[in-house]
Amino acid sequence: MMSFNYQDAFSRNIGWITEAEQQVLRGKRVAMAGAGGVGSEHIVTLARLGIGKFHISDFDEYEVHNFNRQAGAFMSTVGQAKVKVMEKICLDINPEAELKSFPEGIFEHNVDEFLDGVDVYVDSLDFFALEARKLVFKKCLEKNIPLVTAAPLGMGCAFLCFMPGGMSYEEYFRFEDAKSENEQYIKFLIGLSPAMLQRPYLVDPSRADFHAKKGPSTPMAVKLCGGVAGTYVLKILLNRGELVTAPYGIHFDAYRNKFKKTWRPMGNRNPLQRLMFNIAKKIVLK
């Protein structure tokens, strides 16, 4: 059996990063809450980048409807815990990786342990896991941990980055202004995607069901999210490359051949966002 060698395994990264930078990545720790669609793609992407330490969480098991987009979803893994499958895949890429798993999910009692020693947090929670997301976002703010979130929308990626000392997630999303849980979901959606590039080609709107807490997703969008978030993790950890941070965001839609850099000063309190909120509320809560 071939023995593993870290330098050989990630040698093709060299050129875009230096050998010294590869060793920096080897010592960094990244946390991802959620090992489903984007979460599994983030784990694979960052493992192949040579990141050496991971904290991952997910309480779910694989089902057949995960097949269209999740990196660990196969006939052979149906019924298996997502976090265990992704542990195995990560270690199959880098047997030297240090992994700490949280198979019950993230809650108030374990969020500090989940973020302990973490250099970057990559948001990978299900869109509707809002309470867990707000908890982790709040703790990242308190602990000065950079936070990136990439949303697979349509056949594209909408991306936000929150850095210590910059605009906070609450200053941007303004969840506290919402009067209900559904209004918080709307604020999260329009905050993630002010450009709404994906909206014109949603051919069956009934599949985006806020009440059932289900929405459509494509494998292309998930792959794009993995690439964009992985690039930002690299830039943050190596401290090089321009960062687009909140209240700025970026949205690339491969289907429409469009790229938008968005700017929403005051976040969801921006007049444009208030207008978008009222329109979206009528559409999704009808």
TADA-V217511 format. One record per residue. N is the residue number from 1. PHI is phi in whole degrees, 0 to 359 (none if undefined). BURIAL is I if it has 24 or more other C-alpha atoms within 12 Angstrom, else O. D_LAST is the distance of its C-alpha to the last C-alpha in whole Angstrom. Layout:
N;PHI;BURIAL;D_LAST + N;PHI;BURIAL;D_LAST
This chain:
1;none;O;59 + 2;293;O;59 + 3;277;O;59 + 4;275;O;56 + 5;227;O;56 + 6;302;I;54 + 7;298;O;55 + 8;292;O;56 + 9;300;I;52 + 10;244;I;51 + 11;295;O;53 + 12;284;O;51 + 13;287;I;49 + 14;289;O;52 + 15;124;O;52 + 16;274;O;49 + 17;228;I;50 + 18;275;O;53 + 19;298;O;55 + 20;294;O;55 + 21;293;I;51 + 22;300;I;51 + 23;290;O;53 + 24;298;I;50 + 25;299;I;47 + 26;301;I;49 + 27;264;O;49 + 28;269;I;46 + 29;240;I;43 + 30;239;I;39 + 31;249;I;37 + 32;223;I;34 + 33;267;I;31 + 34;113;I;30 + 35;236;I;32 + 36;266;I;29 + 37;302;I;28 + 38;291;I;29 + 39;300;I;31 + 40;295;I;33 + 41;292;I;33 + 42;297;I;34 + 43;299;I;37 + 44;296;I;39 + 45;300;I;39 + 46;285;I;40 + 47;296;I;42 + 48;287;I;44 + 49;287;I;44 + 50;99;I;46 + 51;304;I;45 + 52;262;I;47 + 53;221;I;45 + 54;225;I;41 + 55;245;I;39 + 56;229;I;36 + 57;219;I;34 + 58;181;I;32 + 59;258;I;31 + 60;265;I;30 + 61;242;I;32 + 62;289;I;32 + 63;230;O;30 + 64;299;O;30 + 65;290;O;27 + 66;275;I;28 + 67;298;O;30 + 68;287;O;29 + 69;208;I;29 + 70;260;I;31 + 71;299;I;34 + 72;258;I;36 + 73;268;I;34 + 74;217;O;36 + 75;304;O;37 + 76;287;O;40 + 77;248;I;38 + 78;303;O;35 + 79;88;O;35 + 80;270;I;37 + 81;294;I;36 + 82;301;I;34 + 83;295;I;36 + 84;289;I;39 + 85;297;I;39 + 86;288;I;38 + 87;302;I;41 + 88;298;I;43 + 89;296;I;42 + 90;299;I;43 + 91;287;I;46 + 92;287;O;47 + 93;278;I;46 + 94;222;I;48 + 95;299;O;50 + 96;271;I;51 + 97;298;I;48 + 98;261;I;47 + 99;239;I;44 + 100;232;I;42 + 101;252;I;40 + 102;232;I;37 + 103;288;I;36 + 104;267;O;34 + 105;98;I;32 + 106;247;I;32 + 107;222;I;32 + 108;304;O;34 + 109;284;O;37 + 110;233;O;37 + 111;294;I;36 + 112;293;I;39 + 113;294;O;41 + 114;299;I;38 + 115;261;I;39 + 116;295;I;42 + 117;74;O;44 + 118;279;I;41 + 119;269;I;42 + 120;213;I;38 + 121;252;I;35 + 122;250;I;33 + 123;293;I;29 + 124;228;I;28 + 125;288;I;26 + 126;303;I;23 + 127;310;I;20 + 128;272;I;18 + 129;276;I;22 + 130;288;I;21 + 131;295;O;24 + 132;297;I;26 + 133;296;I;25 + 134;297;I;26 + 135;298;I;29 + 136;292;I;31 + 137;301;I;30 + 138;298;I;31 + 139;292;I;34 + 140;298;I;35 + 141;298;I;35 + 142;296;O;37 + 143;265;I;39 + 144;58;I;39 + 145;260;I;38 + 146;302;I;37 + 147;226;I;33 + 148;234;I;31 + 149;222;I;28 + 150;238;I;27 + 151;256;I;24 + 152;278;I;24 + 153;244;I;21 + 154;63;I;21 + 155;240;I;25 + 156;209;I;26 + 157;225;I;26 + 158;254;I;25 + 159;228;I;27 + 160;225;I;28 + 161;226;I;32 + 162;243;I;32 + 163;249;I;36 + 164;307;I;38 + 165;88;O;39 + 166;261;O;36 + 167;298;I;32 + 168;274;I;31 + 169;299;I;28 + 170;286;I;26 + 171;297;I;28 + 172;274;I;26 + 173;281;I;22 + 174;57;I;22 + 175;301;I;21 + 176;292;O;22 + 177;283;O;21 + 178;284;O;17 + 179;263;O;16 + 180;207;O;15 + 181;298;O;15 + 182;297;I;12 + 183;293;I;13 + 184;295;I;16 + 185;299;I;14 + 186;296;I;13 + 187;298;I;16 + 188;294;I;18 + 189;297;I;16 + 190;286;I;17 + 191;289;I;20 + 192;296;I;21 + 193;228;I;20 + 194;300;I;21 + 195;281;I;22 + 196;48;I;19 + 197;297;I;22 + 198;281;I;20 + 199;300;I;17 + 200;296;O;19 + 201;247;O;20 + 202;286;O;17 + 203;283;O;18 + 204;226;O;15 + 205;302;O;12 + 206;296;O;11 + 207;281;O;14 + 208;263;I;12 + 209;248;O;11 + 210;296;I;10 + 211;292;O;10 + 212;273;O;13 + 213;57;O;14 + 214;222;O;16 + 215;208;O;16 + 216;283;I;19 + 217;209;I;22 + 218;238;I;25 + 219;295;I;29 + 220;295;I;29 + 221;297;I;27 + 222;297;I;28 + 223;296;I;32 + 224;298;I;31 + 225;299;I;30 + 226;301;I;33 + 227;290;I;35 + 228;292;I;33 + 229;296;I;33 + 230;299;I;37 + 231;295;I;38 + 232;291;I;37 + 233;301;I;38 + 234;301;I;42 + 235;295;I;42 + 236;292;I;41 + 237;290;I;44 + 238;264;I;46 + 239;55;O;46 + 240;211;O;46 + 241;96;O;43 + 242;291;O;41 + 243;252;I;38 + 244;265;I;35 + 245;239;I;33 + 246;304;I;30 + 247;274;I;29 + 248;272;I;30 + 249;214;I;28 + 250;230;I;29 + 251;217;I;27 + 252;243;I;28 + 253;240;I;27 + 254;291;I;29 + 255;294;O;27 + 256;264;O;27 + 257;56;O;31 + 258;234;O;29 + 259;230;O;30 + 260;230;I;29 + 261;257;I;30 + 262;263;I;28 + 263;217;I;29 + 264;231;I;26 + 265;303;O;29 + 266;75;O;27 + 267;58;I;25 + 268;285;I;21 + 269;270;I;23 + 270;299;O;24 + 271;306;O;23 + 272;297;O;21 + 273;289;I;19 + 274;297;I;18 + 275;295;O;17 + 276;297;I;15 + 277;300;I;14 + 278;295;O;12 + 279;292;O;11 + 280;297;I;10 + 281;298;I;8 + 282;293;O;6 + 283;283;O;6 + 284;275;I;6 + 285;252;O;4 + 286;289;O;0
